Amino acid sequence: MKTERYAETGEQDVADGATLADAAYGRLRRDIITSVRAPGERLRIEKLKSIYQIGPTPLREAMQKLAQDGLVVSEGNRGFTVAPLDPAEFKDLNLARTVIEKEALRLSIEQGDDAWEARVVAAGYIMAKEDAALMKAQGHVPDSWERANSGLHLALVSACGSAWLLKLRGGLHDLCERYRRASVYQKIGARDLTAEHAAIVDATLARNADLACRLIEEHFALTASALAASRENAGTVERDKK
């Protein structure tokens, strides 16, 4: 395969380069969002070449694009690092996401048919199982919980009728994911996610748009405040050590 040859020799044509850069971008982005590449981690080219079996040029192109996304910080001649978790940025992201999510949910409640209701019911059932399993999780938020959470929230808004609204919403959802994972992990056992999700589903299926939108806004706000509190506590601990 050409990609394997490139990893060994550095040879590539233009088409291969674009494909490799896209592959590097996708894999790095996924690993940053899921915290496989931790906030603040120095992204050393030699190490990344070994991990991803992709050459330096596509990796640098990928990191430039990730810097534009706000997931990577360029440090000039010092290279790149994974962007830190910034509660102020999450607050801003969460504000934008909440506005779009509420509008998409309201439209879905107005326009959703029986098939949409079935998707919401199924997604809610899976979410309830994963919320119960989350209470027993140790050390991290399981990928299966994140998939169920993403699936539920997508099902809720899937009947909004606007491809652009869903696209914008999806981008914000992805950018929020690494913050959400950190926040949910901090509050495992201290937050009744099962009840939160069930209330949102019930209000949605009852076609109570005002209540459903209020519950979504509160649900997202709790996630943002949990992360801010955890970061503030971490800062207090560090100051006390000095």
Secondary structure, 3 states (H helix, E strand, C coil): CHHHHHHHHCCCCHHHHHHHHHHHHHHHHHHHHCCCCCCCCEECHHHHHHHHCCCHHHHHHHHHHHHHHCCEEECHHHCEEECCCCHHHHHHHHHHHHHHHHHHHHHHHHHCCHHHHHHHHHHHHHHHHHHHHHCCCCCCCCHHHHHHHHHHHHHHHCCCCCHHHHHHHHHHHHHHHHHHHHHHHHCCCCCCHHHHHHHHHHHHHCCCHHHHHHHHHHHHHHHHHHHHHHHHHHHHHHHHHC
